[in-house]
Every structure is written in C-alpha cells, then in structure tokens.
C-alpha cells in the first residue's frame, strides 16, 4: 500500500468496499491503513477523484451504518454464549 499514490489507494479502497460490502474497519485492516484514512479517502477524496464511484461507495457505507447495531448485538450475544459454556 505504501508505494501507491493516494489516488490509486482511494480507487482501490472504493472498489474493494463496493465488491466486498466490507466495513471501513475491515478495509483498513485489509489495506494496512487506519480507519480514519479509509473514511477520509472514501468520503472526501473520492468525491473529487471519481464522483460516480463515490455514490456507489456511499450506498454501501450507509447500509453498513444502518446494520451496525445488529452486528454489535450479535457480537455481544456470541460473547456471552461463549462465556456461558
């Protein structure tokens, strides 16, 4: 990731998010950058570089945000099920 230009990284992140429907945190881990960097790339920089791609990414990010409370609840449920055993 370090050798790529910012523009290349932004487009790679955007394509990854669209294809995998992964979260910002998951993309950050996969690409070895911080969550803040991924968020800035996808919300600010992508609008300038490729507005059409930014619209597609925004849909996925909004979906993930809407489902966030469900994923958190499931993680907590699994945690306590493991502790119960």
Buried (B, 14 or more C-beta within 10 A) or exposed (E): EEEEEEBEBBBBBBEBBBEEEBBBEBBBEBBEBEBEBBBBBBBEBBBEBBEEBBEBBBEBBEEBEEEEEEEEEEEEEEEEEEEEE
